[in-house]
Amino acid sequence: MIMNSLWTLMRRWLDLLSRIKARVGGSDTEFGTRVGIAWSARCKRGGAIRIGDDVTIQDGVILQPAGGRIVIGSHGWIGPYSVIDGTGGVTVGDSVLMASHVQVYSYDLGYDDPDVPMRCQDHIGRGVTIGDDVWVGCGAIILAGVRIGDGAVIGAGSVVTKDIPSFAVVAGVPARIMKMRGQGERVLADHRA
Ligand SMILES: CC(C)(COP(=O)(O)OP(=O)(O)OC[C@H]1O[C@@H](n2cnc3c(N)ncnc32)[C@H](O)[C@@H]1OP(=O)(O)O)[C@@H](O)C(=O)NCCC(=O)NCCS
């Protein structure tokens, strides 16, 4: 009993310290209530980070606004070692579940000019929007400019290069629609590329 209370107290302190650390690391942050940020997660400097209520940010997560803006809704879970880059702006809806090692990048690097090192070419920011109640499987990569509709499921290891409609279940590289939620196992041939 006493041990449980001590443990709860310690967890609260650790949560508080993690939030303070995140705020110190990021230049413009706003967090709602019950936001748990693992000690090893990083909210990087430059740009804005907004997080709603009741959100868990797991070990090793990196939120790097990179001069842009990362907005995460309420009741979400960002899995271990996920990276969200906000250069072109990233909006994550409510109740979004990201598994581990998810990567969301809202910029591309210009590469057209062969005479200029690519590191010196433009960063082309294009916003990413992830709707409400989306489940992003482990290791999925979501590229710049993509909009993912509400209720979609992104399979493990997918690379999402194009918009995904609401309630679609997608998988693969590049991600293709396998089926729609709520329609049993029926594969929607129309949606196959
Ligand atoms: C996308 C997913 C939800 C689909 O699950 P499902 O509806 O049970 O689909 P099935 O397992 O019946 O697979 C259907 C087909 O898609 C393929 N498939 C399933 N997931 C895939 C994936 N991530 N990438 C590529 N192909 C995949 C299967 O091999 C199968 O192909 P087949 O018809 O040629 O045999 C699931 O496979 C997945 O990726 N889940 C994420 C797991 C995860 O990240 N867990 C972390 C905990 S949060």
PDBQT file of the ligand as one rigid body, heavy atoms in Angstrom, charges set to zero:
ROOT
HETATM    1  C1  LIG A 201      -2.470  -3.679 -41.405  1.00  0.00    +0.000 C 
HETATM    2  C2  LIG A 201      -2.956  -4.674 -40.373  1.00  0.00    +0.000 C 
HETATM    3  C3  LIG A 201      -3.774  -3.976 -39.281  1.00  0.00    +0.000 C 
HETATM    4  C4  LIG A 201      -3.851  -5.644 -41.141  1.00  0.00    +0.000 C 
HETATM    5  O1  LIG A 201      -4.281  -6.646 -40.307  1.00  0.00    +0.000 OA
HETATM    6  P1  LIG A 201      -5.399  -7.693 -40.848  1.00  0.00    +0.000 P 
HETATM    7  O2  LIG A 201      -6.637  -6.948 -41.219  1.00  0.00    +0.000 OA
HETATM    8  O3  LIG A 201      -5.523  -8.742 -39.812  1.00  0.00    +0.000 OA
HETATM    9  O4  LIG A 201      -4.785  -8.209 -42.206  1.00  0.00    +0.000 OA
HETATM   10  P2  LIG A 201      -4.226  -9.662 -42.532  1.00  0.00    +0.000 P 
HETATM   11  O5  LIG A 201      -3.210 -10.082 -41.521  1.00  0.00    +0.000 OA
HETATM   12  O6  LIG A 201      -5.404 -10.558 -42.749  1.00  0.00    +0.000 OA
HETATM   13  O7  LIG A 201      -3.464  -9.449 -43.915  1.00  0.00    +0.000 OA
HETATM   14  C5  LIG A 201      -4.121  -9.284 -45.136  1.00  0.00    +0.000 C 
HETATM   15  C6  LIG A 201      -3.055  -9.242 -46.218  1.00  0.00    +0.000 C 
HETATM   16  O8  LIG A 201      -2.268  -8.064 -46.080  1.00  0.00    +0.000 OA
HETATM   17  C7  LIG A 201      -0.906  -8.391 -45.848  1.00  0.00    +0.000 C 
HETATM   18  N1  LIG A 201      -0.397  -7.475 -44.825  1.00  0.00    +0.000 N 
HETATM   19  C8  LIG A 201      -0.881  -7.317 -43.565  1.00  0.00    +0.000 A 
HETATM   20  N2  LIG A 201      -0.189  -6.372 -42.923  1.00  0.00    +0.000 NA
HETATM   21  C9  LIG A 201       0.735  -5.936 -43.767  1.00  0.00    +0.000 A 
HETATM   22  C10 LIG A 201       1.761  -4.979 -43.668  1.00  0.00    +0.000 A 
HETATM   23  N3  LIG A 201       1.931  -4.262 -42.552  1.00  0.00    +0.000 N 
HETATM   24  N4  LIG A 201       2.550  -4.749 -44.744  1.00  0.00    +0.000 NA
HETATM   25  C11 LIG A 201       2.367  -5.460 -45.889  1.00  0.00    +0.000 A 
HETATM   26  N5  LIG A 201       1.398  -6.394 -46.048  1.00  0.00    +0.000 NA
HETATM   27  C12 LIG A 201       0.619  -6.626 -44.993  1.00  0.00    +0.000 A 
HETATM   28  C13 LIG A 201      -0.908  -9.828 -45.355  1.00  0.00    +0.000 C 
HETATM   29  O9  LIG A 201       0.302 -10.472 -45.638  1.00  0.00    +0.000 OA
HETATM   30  C14 LIG A 201      -2.048 -10.378 -46.148  1.00  0.00    +0.000 C 
HETATM   31  O10 LIG A 201      -1.626 -10.605 -47.465  1.00  0.00    +0.000 OA
HETATM   32  P3  LIG A 201      -2.203 -11.846 -48.346  1.00  0.00    +0.000 P 
HETATM   33  O11 LIG A 201      -3.672 -11.561 -48.488  1.00  0.00    +0.000 OA
HETATM   34  O12 LIG A 201      -1.434 -11.753 -49.621  1.00  0.00    +0.000 OA
HETATM   35  O13 LIG A 201      -1.935 -13.061 -47.539  1.00  0.00    +0.000 OA
HETATM   36  C15 LIG A 201      -1.803  -5.416 -39.663  1.00  0.00    +0.000 C 
HETATM   37  O14 LIG A 201      -1.230  -6.383 -40.486  1.00  0.00    +0.000 OA
HETATM   38  C16 LIG A 201      -0.710  -4.478 -39.178  1.00  0.00    +0.000 C 
HETATM   39  O15 LIG A 201       0.212  -4.072 -39.877  1.00  0.00    +0.000 OA
HETATM   40  N6  LIG A 201      -0.841  -4.106 -37.876  1.00  0.00    +0.000 N 
HETATM   41  C17 LIG A 201       0.068  -3.211 -37.191  1.00  0.00    +0.000 C 
HETATM   42  C18 LIG A 201       0.770  -3.976 -36.069  1.00  0.00    +0.000 C 
HETATM   43  C19 LIG A 201       1.513  -3.045 -35.164  1.00  0.00    +0.000 C 
HETATM   44  O16 LIG A 201       2.152  -2.112 -35.567  1.00  0.00    +0.000 OA
HETATM   45  N7  LIG A 201       1.412  -3.326 -33.886  1.00  0.00    +0.000 N 
HETATM   46  C20 LIG A 201       2.012  -2.487 -32.880  1.00  0.00    +0.000 C 
HETATM   47  C21 LIG A 201       1.094  -2.370 -31.717  1.00  0.00    +0.000 C 
HETATM   48  S1  LIG A 201       0.257  -0.806 -31.651  1.00  0.00    +0.000 SA
ENDROOT
TORSDOF 0
